[in-house]
């Protein structure tokens, strides 16, 4: 008895090509996607997402806001900070 498994390969090959093309597309997207805003830290190459306090500090340091506005905003942020969960 001779069994010809050619039909199995005919069914398997399109699936193999779909998987290979899918992997290639995934790799290209993964390598070219801009990672900004992920906030997963510098060890993964992604940018750090600023906290409201850091934004306020940066704006005060650059002269966008004065000391009174800075202090008032700091108090507001401290009063509305969510507690520990």
PDB file of N, CA, C and O in Angstrom, chain B, residues numbered from 101:
ATOM      1  N   UNK B 101       0.841  -1.180   0.000  1.00  0.00           N
ATOM      2  CA  UNK B 101       0.000   0.000   0.000  1.00  0.00           C
ATOM      3  C   UNK B 101       0.883   1.239   0.000  1.00  0.00           C
ATOM      4  O   UNK B 101       1.790   1.385   0.819  1.00  0.00           O
ATOM      5  N   UNK B 102       0.598   2.093  -0.910  1.00  0.00           N
ATOM      6  CA  UNK B 102       1.346   3.335  -1.033  1.00  0.00           C
ATOM      7  C   UNK B 102       0.392   4.492  -0.779  1.00  0.00           C
ATOM      8  O   UNK B 102      -0.652   4.612  -1.421  1.00  0.00           O
ATOM      9  N   UNK B 103       0.775   5.351   0.182  1.00  0.00           N
ATOM     10  CA  UNK B 103      -0.061   6.507   0.500  1.00  0.00           C
ATOM     11  C   UNK B 103       0.640   7.757   0.030  1.00  0.00           C
ATOM     12  O   UNK B 103       1.761   8.044   0.449  1.00  0.00           O
ATOM     13  N   UNK B 104      -0.006   8.491  -0.825  1.00  0.00           N
ATOM     14  CA  UNK B 104       0.563   9.733  -1.346  1.00  0.00           C
ATOM     15  C   UNK B 104       0.012  10.891  -0.512  1.00  0.00           C
ATOM     16  O   UNK B 104      -1.179  11.198  -0.579  1.00  0.00           O
ATOM     17  N   UNK B 105       0.881  11.531   0.272  1.00  0.00           N
ATOM     18  CA  UNK B 105       0.450  12.631   1.148  1.00  0.00           C
ATOM     19  C   UNK B 105       0.532  13.988   0.480  1.00  0.00           C
ATOM     20  O   UNK B 105       0.641  15.000   1.173  1.00  0.00           O
ATOM     21  N   UNK B 106       0.483  14.045  -0.834  1.00  0.00           N
ATOM     22  CA  UNK B 106       0.587  15.312  -1.545  1.00  0.00           C
ATOM     23  C   UNK B 106      -0.518  16.292  -1.200  1.00  0.00           C
ATOM     24  O   UNK B 106      -0.285  17.500  -1.145  1.00  0.00           O
ATOM     25  N   UNK B 107      -1.706  15.786  -0.969  1.00  0.00           N
ATOM     26  CA  UNK B 107      -2.814  16.682  -0.641  1.00  0.00           C
ATOM     27  C   UNK B 107      -2.595  17.362   0.709  1.00  0.00           C
ATOM     28  O   UNK B 107      -3.074  18.473   0.935  1.00  0.00           O
ATOM     29  N   UNK B 108      -1.866  16.687   1.609  1.00  0.00           N
ATOM     30  CA  UNK B 108      -1.577  17.290   2.908  1.00  0.00           C
ATOM     31  C   UNK B 108      -0.673  18.506   2.720  1.00  0.00           C
ATOM     32  O   UNK B 108      -0.906  19.556   3.318  1.00  0.00           O
ATOM     33  N   UNK B 109       0.351  18.360   1.895  1.00  0.00           N
ATOM     34  CA  UNK B 109       1.251  19.486   1.620  1.00  0.00           C
ATOM     35  C   UNK B 109       0.528  20.610   0.897  1.00  0.00           C
ATOM     36  O   UNK B 109       0.804  21.786   1.136  1.00  0.00           O
ATOM     37  N   UNK B 110      -0.399  20.253   0.012  1.00  0.00           N
ATOM     38  CA  UNK B 110      -1.164  21.291  -0.698  1.00  0.00           C
ATOM     39  C   UNK B 110      -2.025  22.091   0.279  1.00  0.00           C
ATOM     40  O   UNK B 110      -2.249  23.282   0.067  1.00  0.00           O
ATOM     41  N   UNK B 111      -2.505  21.457   1.337  1.00  0.00           N
ATOM     42  CA  UNK B 111      -3.307  22.159   2.337  1.00  0.00           C
ATOM     43  C   UNK B 111      -2.414  22.925   3.309  1.00  0.00           C
ATOM     44  O   UNK B 111      -2.794  23.989   3.798  1.00  0.00           O
ATOM     45  N   UNK B 112      -1.240  22.390   3.586  1.00  0.00           N
ATOM     46  CA  UNK B 112      -0.349  22.978   4.583  1.00  0.00           C
ATOM     47  C   UNK B 112       0.423  24.188   4.052  1.00  0.00           C
ATOM     48  O   UNK B 112       0.650  25.138   4.802  1.00  0.00           O
ATOM     49  N   UNK B 113       0.823  24.180   2.806  1.00  0.00           N
ATOM     50  CA  UNK B 113       1.661  25.250   2.254  1.00  0.00           C
ATOM     51  C   UNK B 113       1.007  26.638   2.311  1.00  0.00           C
ATOM     52  O   UNK B 113       1.679  27.593   2.701  1.00  0.00           O
ATOM     53  N   UNK B 114      -0.266  26.793   1.943  1.00  0.00           N
ATOM     54  CA  UNK B 114      -0.865  28.135   2.085  1.00  0.00           C
ATOM     55  C   UNK B 114      -0.852  28.621   3.539  1.00  0.00           C
ATOM     56  O   UNK B 114      -0.633  29.803   3.803  1.00  0.00           O
ATOM     57  N   UNK B 115      -1.089  27.702   4.475  1.00  0.00           N
ATOM     58  CA  UNK B 115      -1.041  28.093   5.886  1.00  0.00           C
ATOM     59  C   UNK B 115       0.360  28.519   6.284  1.00  0.00           C
ATOM     60  O   UNK B 115       0.520  29.485   7.029  1.00  0.00           O
ATOM     61  N   UNK B 116       1.358  27.830   5.812  1.00  0.00           N
ATOM     62  CA  UNK B 116       2.744  28.191   6.095  1.00  0.00           C
ATOM     63  C   UNK B 116       3.066  29.578   5.551  1.00  0.00           C
ATOM     64  O   UNK B 116       3.695  30.384   6.237  1.00  0.00           O
ATOM     65  N   UNK B 117       2.639  29.860   4.329  1.00  0.00           N
ATOM     66  CA  UNK B 117       2.898  31.181   3.740  1.00  0.00           C
ATOM     67  C   UNK B 117       2.163  32.288   4.493  1.00  0.00           C
ATOM     68  O   UNK B 117       2.701  33.379   4.683  1.00  0.00           O
ATOM     69  N   UNK B 118       0.942  32.006   4.919  1.00  0.00           N
ATOM     70  CA  UNK B 118       0.191  33.007   5.687  1.00  0.00           C
ATOM     71  C   UNK B 118       0.918  33.319   6.995  1.00  0.00           C
ATOM     72  O   UNK B 118       1.029  34.482   7.383  1.00  0.00           O
ATOM     73  N   UNK B 119       1.410  32.287   7.670  1.00  0.00           N
ATOM     74  CA  UNK B 119       2.135  32.487   8.918  1.00  0.00           C
ATOM     75  C   UNK B 119       3.431  33.262   8.675  1.00  0.00           C
ATOM     76  O   UNK B 119       3.746  34.181   9.430  1.00  0.00           O
ATOM     77  N   UNK B 120       4.180  32.908   7.642  1.00  0.00           N
ATOM     78  CA  UNK B 120       5.435  33.603   7.353  1.00  0.00           C
ATOM     79  C   UNK B 120       5.207  35.067   6.989  1.00  0.00           C
ATOM     80  O   UNK B 120       5.937  35.939   7.459  1.00  0.00           O
ATOM     81  N   UNK B 121       4.215  35.343   6.167  1.00  0.00           N
ATOM     82  CA  UNK B 121       3.910  36.730   5.798  1.00  0.00           C
ATOM     83  C   UNK B 121       3.427  37.504   7.022  1.00  0.00           C
ATOM     84  O   UNK B 121       3.791  38.665   7.207  1.00  0.00           O
ATOM     85  N   UNK B 122       2.603  36.862   7.864  1.00  0.00           N
ATOM     86  CA  UNK B 122       2.137  37.508   9.097  1.00  0.00           C
ATOM     87  C   UNK B 122       3.287  37.855  10.023  1.00  0.00           C
ATOM     88  O   UNK B 122       3.306  38.937  10.609  1.00  0.00           O
ATOM     89  N   UNK B 123       4.248  36.948  10.162  1.00  0.00           N
ATOM     90  CA  UNK B 123       5.420  37.235  10.992  1.00  0.00           C
ATOM     91  C   UNK B 123       6.249  38.380  10.431  1.00  0.00           C
ATOM     92  O   UNK B 123       6.751  39.210  11.188  1.00  0.00           O
ATOM     93  N   UNK B 124       6.396  38.432   9.113  1.00  0.00           N
ATOM     94  CA  UNK B 124       7.159  39.514   8.496  1.00  0.00           C
ATOM     95  C   UNK B 124       6.470  40.861   8.731  1.00  0.00           C
ATOM     96  O   UNK B 124       7.129  41.847   9.060  1.00  0.00           O
ATOM     97  N   UNK B 125       5.154  40.901   8.564  1.00  0.00           N
ATOM     98  CA  UNK B 125       4.404  42.147   8.787  1.00  0.00           C
ATOM     99  C   UNK B 125       4.511  42.556  10.256  1.00  0.00           C
ATOM    100  O   UNK B 125       4.736  43.728  10.558  1.00  0.00           O
ATOM    101  N   UNK B 126       4.350  41.595  11.171  1.00  0.00           N
ATOM    102  CA  UNK B 126       4.464  41.893  12.596  1.00  0.00           C
ATOM    103  C   UNK B 126       5.846  42.462  12.928  1.00  0.00           C
ATOM    104  O   UNK B 126       5.953  43.423  13.689  1.00  0.00           O
ATOM    105  N   UNK B 127       6.898  41.874  12.362  1.00  0.00           N
ATOM    106  CA  UNK B 127       8.260  42.341  12.638  1.00  0.00           C
ATOM    107  C   UNK B 127       8.474  43.765  12.128  1.00  0.00           C
ATOM    108  O   UNK B 127       9.080  44.589  12.812  1.00  0.00           O
ATOM    109  N   UNK B 128       7.976  44.049  10.931  1.00  0.00           N
ATOM    110  CA  UNK B 128       8.141  45.399  10.376  1.00  0.00           C
ATOM    111  C   UNK B 128       7.394  46.412  11.230  1.00  0.00           C
ATOM    112  O   UNK B 128       7.934  47.474  11.539  1.00  0.00           O
ATOM    113  N   UNK B 129       6.170  46.103  11.612  1.00  0.00           N
ATOM    114  CA  UNK B 129       5.387  47.024  12.441  1.00  0.00           C
ATOM    115  C   UNK B 129       6.055  47.208  13.798  1.00  0.00           C
ATOM    116  O   UNK B 129       6.141  48.329  14.299  1.00  0.00           O
ATOM    117  N   UNK B 130       6.519  46.143  14.382  1.00  0.00           N
ATOM    118  CA  UNK B 130       7.156  46.200  15.703  1.00  0.00           C
ATOM    119  C   UNK B 130       8.440  47.036  15.676  1.00  0.00           C
ATOM    120  O   UNK B 130       8.724  47.771  16.621  1.00  0.00           O
ATOM    121  N   UNK B 131       9.209  46.923  14.599  1.00  0.00           N
ATOM    122  CA  UNK B 131      10.480  47.631  14.523  1.00  0.00           C
ATOM    123  C   UNK B 131      10.342  49.086  14.085  1.00  0.00           C
ATOM    124  O   UNK B 131      11.221  49.898  14.376  1.00  0.00           O
ATOM    125  N   UNK B 132       9.265  49.428  13.397  1.00  0.00           N
ATOM    126  CA  UNK B 132       9.122  50.789  12.885  1.00  0.00           C
ATOM    127  C   UNK B 132       8.128  51.626  13.668  1.00  0.00           C
ATOM    128  O   UNK B 132       8.054  52.836  13.453  1.00  0.00           O
ATOM    129  N   UNK B 133       7.369  51.032  14.559  1.00  0.00           N
ATOM    130  CA  UNK B 133       6.374  51.783  15.321  1.00  0.00           C
ATOM    131  C   UNK B 133       7.067  52.755  16.256  1.00  0.00           C
ATOM    132  O   UNK B 133       8.051  52.401  16.906  1.00  0.00           O
ATOM    133  N   UNK B 134       6.562  53.974  16.330  1.00  0.00           N
ATOM    134  CA  UNK B 134       7.127  54.999  17.214  1.00  0.00           C
ATOM    135  C   UNK B 134       6.687  54.697  18.640  1.00  0.00           C
ATOM    136  O   UNK B 134       5.487  54.671  18.911  1.00  0.00           O
ATOM    137  N   UNK B 135       7.618  54.470  19.555  1.00  0.00           N
ATOM    138  CA  UNK B 135       7.256  54.050  20.899  1.00  0.00           C
ATOM    139  C   UNK B 135       6.895  55.170  21.869  1.00  0.00           C
ATOM    140  O   UNK B 135       6.646  54.886  23.040  1.00  0.00           O
ATOM    141  N   UNK B 136       6.855  56.425  21.438  1.00  0.00           N
ATOM    142  CA  UNK B 136       6.594  57.534  22.357  1.00  0.00           C
ATOM    143  C   UNK B 136       5.245  57.376  23.026  1.00  0.00           C
ATOM    144  O   UNK B 136       4.270  56.941  22.413  1.00  0.00           O
ATOM    145  N   UNK B 137       5.213  57.735  24.281  1.00  0.00           N
ATOM    146  CA  UNK B 137       3.964  57.705  25.017  1.00  0.00           C
ATOM    147  C   UNK B 137       3.682  56.392  25.710  1.00  0.00           C
ATOM    148  O   UNK B 137       2.675  56.279  26.408  1.00  0.00           O
ATOM    149  N   UNK B 138       4.522  55.409  25.547  1.00  0.00           N
ATOM    150  CA  UNK B 138       4.289  54.128  26.189  1.00  0.00           C
ATOM    151  C   UNK B 138       4.553  54.193  27.679  1.00  0.00           C
ATOM    152  O   UNK B 138       3.872  53.537  28.468  1.00  0.00           O
ATOM    153  N   UNK B 139       5.551  54.991  28.065  1.00  0.00           N
ATOM    154  CA  UNK B 139       5.826  55.179  29.473  1.00  0.00           C
ATOM    155  C   UNK B 139       6.382  53.959  30.175  1.00  0.00           C
ATOM    156  O   UNK B 139       6.236  53.832  31.390  1.00  0.00           O
ATOM    157  N   UNK B 140       7.009  53.068  29.449  1.00  0.00           N
ATOM    158  CA  UNK B 140       7.534  51.857  30.052  1.00  0.00           C
ATOM    159  C   UNK B 140       8.978  51.995  30.489  1.00  0.00           C
ATOM    160  O   UNK B 140       9.606  51.002  30.855  1.00  0.00           O
ATOM    161  N   UNK B 141       9.505  53.173  30.458  1.00  0.00           N
ATOM    162  CA  UNK B 141      10.830  53.412  30.999  1.00  0.00           C
ATOM    163  C   UNK B 141      11.933  53.431  29.969  1.00  0.00           C
ATOM    164  O   UNK B 141      11.773  52.944  28.850  1.00  0.00           O
ATOM    165  N   UNK B 142      13.061  54.003  30.368  1.00  0.00           N
ATOM    166  CA  UNK B 142      14.174  54.157  29.440  1.00  0.00           C
ATOM    167  C   UNK B 142      14.870  52.848  29.115  1.00  0.00           C
ATOM    168  O   UNK B 142      15.583  52.773  28.114  1.00  0.00           O
ATOM    169  N   UNK B 143      14.689  51.808  29.930  1.00  0.00           N
ATOM    170  CA  UNK B 143      15.354  50.546  29.654  1.00  0.00           C
ATOM    171  C   UNK B 143      14.808  49.867  28.414  1.00  0.00           C
ATOM    172  O   UNK B 143      15.490  49.022  27.835  1.00  0.00           O
ATOM    173  N   UNK B 144      13.603  50.207  27.988  1.00  0.00           N
ATOM    174  CA  UNK B 144      13.013  49.630  26.789  1.00  0.00           C
ATOM    175  C   UNK B 144      13.093  50.598  25.606  1.00  0.00           C
ATOM    176  O   UNK B 144      12.619  50.277  24.516  1.00  0.00           O
ATOM    177  N   UNK B 145      13.684  51.773  25.808  1.00  0.00           N
ATOM    178  CA  UNK B 145      13.815  52.740  24.723  1.00  0.00           C
ATOM    179  C   UNK B 145      12.608  53.631  24.553  1.00  0.00           C
ATOM    180  O   UNK B 145      12.550  54.404  23.597  1.00  0.00           O
ATOM    181  N   UNK B 146      11.650  53.547  25.443  1.00  0.00           N
ATOM    182  CA  UNK B 146      10.448  54.346  25.329  1.00  0.00           C
ATOM    183  C   UNK B 146      10.564  55.576  26.210  1.00  0.00           C
ATOM    184  O   UNK B 146      11.259  55.570  27.225  1.00  0.00           O
ATOM    185  N   UNK B 147       9.876  56.620  25.808  1.00  0.00           N
ATOM    186  CA  UNK B 147       9.973  57.873  26.540  1.00  0.00           C
ATOM    187  C   UNK B 147       9.175  57.820  27.835  1.00  0.00           C
ATOM    188  O   UNK B 147       8.184  57.098  27.950  1.00  0.00           O
ATOM    189  N   UNK B 148       9.630  58.598  28.798  1.00  0.00           N
ATOM    190  CA  UNK B 148       8.970  58.695  30.098  1.00  0.00           C
ATOM    191  C   UNK B 148       7.787  59.646  29.987  1.00  0.00           C
ATOM    192  O   UNK B 148       7.917  60.732  29.422  1.00  0.00           O
ATOM    193  N   UNK B 149       6.653  59.254  30.511  1.00  0.00           N
ATOM    194  CA  UNK B 149       5.482  60.122  30.519  1.00  0.00           C
ATOM    195  C   UNK B 149       5.553  61.011  31.751  1.00  0.00           C
ATOM    196  O   UNK B 149       5.639  60.517  32.875  1.00  0.00           O
ATOM    197  N   UNK B 150       5.517  62.325  31.537  1.00  0.00           N
ATOM    198  CA  UNK B 150       5.658  63.280  32.633  1.00  0.00           C
ATOM    199  C   UNK B 150       4.439  63.259  33.541  1.00  0.00           C
ATOM    200  O   UNK B 150       3.302  63.136  33.086  1.00  0.00           O
ATOM    201  N   UNK B 151       4.704  63.382  34.836  1.00  0.00           N
ATOM    202  CA  UNK B 151       3.622  63.527  35.804  1.00  0.00           C
ATOM    203  C   UNK B 151       3.177  64.991  35.800  1.00  0.00           C
ATOM    204  O   UNK B 151       3.902  65.853  35.304  1.00  0.00           O
ATOM    205  N   UNK B 152       2.001  65.278  36.344  1.00  0.00           N
ATOM    206  CA  UNK B 152       1.559  66.680  36.403  1.00  0.00           C
ATOM    207  C   UNK B 152       2.556  67.566  37.158  1.00  0.00           C
ATOM    208  O   UNK B 152       2.770  68.721  36.790  1.00  0.00           O
ATOM    209  N   UNK B 153       3.157  67.020  38.208  1.00  0.00           N
ATOM    210  CA  UNK B 153       4.135  67.805  38.967  1.00  0.00           C
ATOM    211  C   UNK B 153       5.374  68.113  38.128  1.00  0.00           C
ATOM    212  O   UNK B 153       5.911  69.219  38.200  1.00  0.00           O
ATOM    213  N   UNK B 154       5.824  67.157  37.343  1.00  0.00           N
ATOM    214  CA  UNK B 154       6.992  67.382  36.482  1.00  0.00           C
ATOM    215  C   UNK B 154       6.683  68.417  35.403  1.00  0.00           C
ATOM    216  O   UNK B 154       7.529  69.249  35.077  1.00  0.00           O
ATOM    217  N   UNK B 155       5.485  68.366  34.858  1.00  0.00           N
ATOM    218  CA  UNK B 155       5.085  69.370  33.865  1.00  0.00           C
ATOM    219  C   UNK B 155       5.064  70.755  34.499  1.00  0.00           C
ATOM    220  O   UNK B 155       5.544  71.726  33.914  1.00  0.00           O
ATOM    221  N   UNK B 156       4.503  70.834  35.698  1.00  0.00           N
ATOM    222  CA  UNK B 156       4.446  72.110  36.411  1.00  0.00           C
ATOM    223  C   UNK B 156       5.849  72.629  36.708  1.00  0.00           C
ATOM    224  O   UNK B 156       6.131  73.810  36.505  1.00  0.00           O
ATOM    225  N   UNK B 157       6.732  71.750  37.189  1.00  0.00           N
ATOM    226  CA  UNK B 157       8.118  72.145  37.465  1.00  0.00           C
ATOM    227  C   UNK B 157       8.814  72.659  36.200  1.00  0.00           C
ATOM    228  O   UNK B 157       9.516  73.670  36.233  1.00  0.00           O
ATOM    229  N   UNK B 158       8.610  71.953  35.093  1.00  0.00           N
ATOM    230  CA  UNK B 158       9.243  72.356  33.828  1.00  0.00           C
ATOM    231  C   UNK B 158       8.718  73.719  33.367  1.00  0.00           C
ATOM    232  O   UNK B 158       9.492  74.564  32.918  1.00  0.00           O
ATOM    233  N   UNK B 159       7.416  73.929  33.479  1.00  0.00           N
ATOM    234  CA  UNK B 159       6.834  75.215  33.063  1.00  0.00           C
ATOM    235  C   UNK B 159       7.328  76.355  33.944  1.00  0.00           C
ATOM    236  O   UNK B 159       7.570  77.456  33.448  1.00  0.00           O
ATOM    237  N   UNK B 160       7.483  76.108  35.246  1.00  0.00           N
ATOM    238  CA  UNK B 160       8.001  77.135  36.150  1.00  0.00           C
ATOM    239  C   UNK B 160       9.471  77.425  35.836  1.00  0.00           C
ATOM    240  O   UNK B 160       9.898  78.579  35.814  1.00  0.00           O
ATOM    241  N   UNK B 161      10.226  76.371  35.599  1.00  0.00           N
ATOM    242  CA  UNK B 161      11.657  76.544  35.300  1.00  0.00           C
ATOM    243  C   UNK B 161      11.877  77.284  33.987  1.00  0.00           C
ATOM    244  O   UNK B 161      12.852  78.022  33.851  1.00  0.00           O
ATOM    245  N   UNK B 162      10.985  77.096  33.024  1.00  0.00           N
ATOM    246  CA  UNK B 162      11.161  77.770  31.738  1.00  0.00           C
ATOM    247  C   UNK B 162      10.601  79.193  31.740  1.00  0.00           C
ATOM    248  O   UNK B 162      10.788  79.933  30.774  1.00  0.00           O
ATOM    249  N   UNK B 163       9.910  79.583  32.829  1.00  0.00           N
ATOM    250  CA  UNK B 163       9.391  80.935  32.930  1.00  0.00           C
ATOM    251  C   UNK B 163       7.995  81.106  32.357  1.00  0.00           C
ATOM    252  O   UNK B 163       7.530  82.236  32.211  1.00  0.00           O
ATOM    253  N   UNK B 164       7.313  80.010  32.026  1.00  0.00           N
ATOM    254  CA  UNK B 164       5.952  80.108  31.487  1.00  0.00           C
ATOM    255  C   UNK B 164       4.960  80.581  32.540  1.00  0.00           C
ATOM    256  O   UNK B 164       3.982  81.258  32.222  1.00  0.00           O
ATOM    257  N   UNK B 165       5.217  80.220  33.801  1.00  0.00           N
ATOM    258  CA  UNK B 165       4.330  80.638  34.891  1.00  0.00           C
ATOM    259  C   UNK B 165       5.171  81.270  35.992  1.00  0.00           C
ATOM    260  O   UNK B 165       6.362  80.989  36.126  1.00  0.00           O
ATOM    261  N   UNK B 166       4.524  82.136  36.782  1.00  0.00           N
ATOM    262  CA  UNK B 166       5.255  82.796  37.867  1.00  0.00           C
ATOM    263  C   UNK B 166       5.135  81.982  39.158  1.00  0.00           C
ATOM    264  O   UNK B 166       4.465  80.950  39.197  1.00  0.00           O
ATOM    265  N   UNK B 167       5.800  82.468  40.218  1.00  0.00           N
ATOM    266  CA  UNK B 167       5.860  81.734  41.477  1.00  0.00           C
ATOM    267  C   UNK B 167       4.479  81.582  42.117  1.00  0.00           C
ATOM    268  O   UNK B 167       4.181  80.539  42.698  1.00  0.00           O
ATOM    269  N   UNK B 168       3.637  82.609  42.016  1.00  0.00           N
ATOM    270  CA  UNK B 168       2.295  82.519  42.602  1.00  0.00           C
ATOM    271  C   UNK B 168       1.465  81.437  41.912  1.00  0.00           C
ATOM    272  O   UNK B 168       0.818  80.629  42.578  1.00  0.00           O
ATOM    273  N   UNK B 169       1.485  81.424  40.597  1.00  0.00           N
ATOM    274  CA  UNK B 169       0.736  80.404  39.851  1.00  0.00           C
ATOM    275  C   UNK B 169       1.296  79.010  40.128  1.00  0.00           C
ATOM    276  O   UNK B 169       0.546  78.039  40.230  1.00  0.00           O
ATOM    277  N   UNK B 170       2.612  78.925  40.246  1.00  0.00           N
ATOM    278  CA  UNK B 170       3.261  77.642  40.548  1.00  0.00           C
ATOM    279  C   UNK B 170       2.802  77.110  41.903  1.00  0.00           C
ATOM    280  O   UNK B 170       2.391  75.956  42.016  1.00  0.00           O
ATOM    281  N   UNK B 171       2.874  77.951  42.921  1.00  0.00           N
ATOM    282  CA  UNK B 171       2.485  77.523  44.269  1.00  0.00           C
ATOM    283  C   UNK B 171       1.006  77.157  44.343  1.00  0.00           C
ATOM    284  O   UNK B 171       0.644  76.177  44.994  1.00  0.00           O
ATOM    285  N   UNK B 172       0.157  77.928  43.689  1.00  0.00           N
ATOM    286  CA  UNK B 172      -1.270  77.627  43.687  1.00  0.00           C
ATOM    287  C   UNK B 172      -1.548  76.296  42.980  1.00  0.00           C
ATOM    288  O   UNK B 172      -2.353  75.493  43.451  1.00  0.00           O
ATOM    289  N   UNK B 173      -0.885  76.075  41.867  1.00  0.00           N
ATOM    290  CA  UNK B 173      -1.074  74.818  41.140  1.00  0.00           C
ATOM    291  C   UNK B 173      -0.559  73.634  41.951  1.00  0.00           C
ATOM    292  O   UNK B 173      -1.179  72.571  41.949  1.00  0.00           O
ATOM    293  N   UNK B 174       0.560  73.800  42.640  1.00  0.00           N
ATOM    294  CA  UNK B 174       1.093  72.732  43.500  1.00  0.00           C
ATOM    295  C   UNK B 174       0.095  72.362  44.585  1.00  0.00           C
ATOM    296  O   UNK B 174      -0.133  71.181  44.846  1.00  0.00           O
ATOM    297  N   UNK B 175      -0.512  73.384  45.228  1.00  0.00           N
ATOM    298  CA  UNK B 175      -1.511  73.125  46.260  1.00  0.00           C
ATOM    299  C   UNK B 175      -2.721  72.396  45.682  1.00  0.00           C
ATOM    300  O   UNK B 175      -3.254  71.471  46.295  1.00  0.00           O
ATOM    301  N   UNK B 176      -3.142  72.821  44.506  1.00  0.00           N
ATOM    302  CA  UNK B 176      -4.292  72.197  43.845  1.00  0.00           C
ATOM    303  C   UNK B 176      -3.992  70.728  43.520  1.00  0.00           C
ATOM    304  O   UNK B 176      -4.834  69.858  43.740  1.00  0.00           O
ATOM    305  N   UNK B 177      -2.811  70.462  43.004  1.00  0.00           N
ATOM    306  CA  UNK B 177      -2.441  69.085  42.680  1.00  0.00           C
ATOM    307  C   UNK B 177      -2.366  68.217  43.939  1.00  0.00           C
ATOM    308  O   UNK B 177      -2.808  67.068  43.930  1.00  0.00           O
ATOM    309  N   UNK B 178      -1.813  68.760  45.007  1.00  0.00           N
ATOM    310  CA  UNK B 178      -1.701  68.005  46.249  1.00  0.00           C
ATOM    311  C   UNK B 178      -3.077  67.690  46.830  1.00  0.00           C
ATOM    312  O   UNK B 178      -3.291  66.604  47.369  1.00  0.00           O
ATOM    313  N   UNK B 179      -4.012  68.639  46.721  1.00  0.00           N
ATOM    314  CA  UNK B 179      -5.350  68.440  47.268  1.00  0.00           C
ATOM    315  C   UNK B 179      -6.159  67.426  46.470  1.00  0.00           C
ATOM    316  O   UNK B 179      -7.037  66.765  47.025  1.00  0.00           O
ATOM    317  N   UNK B 180      -5.878  67.294  45.179  1.00  0.00           N
ATOM    318  CA  UNK B 180      -6.654  66.405  44.322  1.00  0.00           C
ATOM    319  C   UNK B 180      -5.917  65.118  43.939  1.00  0.00           C
ATOM    320  O   UNK B 180      -6.341  64.396  43.036  1.00  0.00           O
ATOM    321  N   UNK B 181      -4.841  64.847  44.614  1.00  0.00           N
ATOM    322  CA  UNK B 181      -4.084  63.613  44.331  1.00  0.00           C
ATOM    323  C   UNK B 181      -4.875  62.422  44.874  1.00  0.00           C
ATOM    324  O   UNK B 181      -5.326  62.439  46.020  1.00  0.00           O
ATOM    325  N   UNK B 182      -5.040  61.391  44.046  1.00  0.00           N
ATOM    326  CA  UNK B 182      -5.750  60.207  44.532  1.00  0.00           C
ATOM    327  C   UNK B 182      -4.954  59.496  45.621  1.00  0.00           C
ATOM    328  O   UNK B 182      -3.726  59.437  45.563  1.00  0.00           O
ATOM    329  N   UNK B 183      -5.640  58.970  46.588  1.00  0.00           N
ATOM    330  CA  UNK B 183      -4.990  58.270  47.688  1.00  0.00           C
ATOM    331  C   UNK B 183      -4.524  56.892  47.282  1.00  0.00           C
ATOM    332  O   UNK B 183      -4.790  56.450  46.164  1.00  0.00           O
ATOM    333  N   UNK B 184      -3.827  56.204  48.179  1.00  0.00           N
ATOM    334  CA  UNK B 184      -3.353  54.848  47.882  1.00  0.00           C
ATOM    335  C   UNK B 184      -4.530  53.891  47.759  1.00  0.00           C
ATOM    336  O   UNK B 184      -5.558  54.052  48.416  1.00  0.00           O
ATOM    337  N   UNK B 185      -4.354  52.892  46.903  1.00  0.00           N
ATOM    338  CA  UNK B 185      -5.446  51.939  46.657  1.00  0.00           C
ATOM    339  C   UNK B 185      -5.223  50.655  47.378  1.00  0.00           C
ATOM    340  O   UNK B 185      -6.044  49.742  47.283  1.00  0.00           O
TER     341      UNK B 185
END
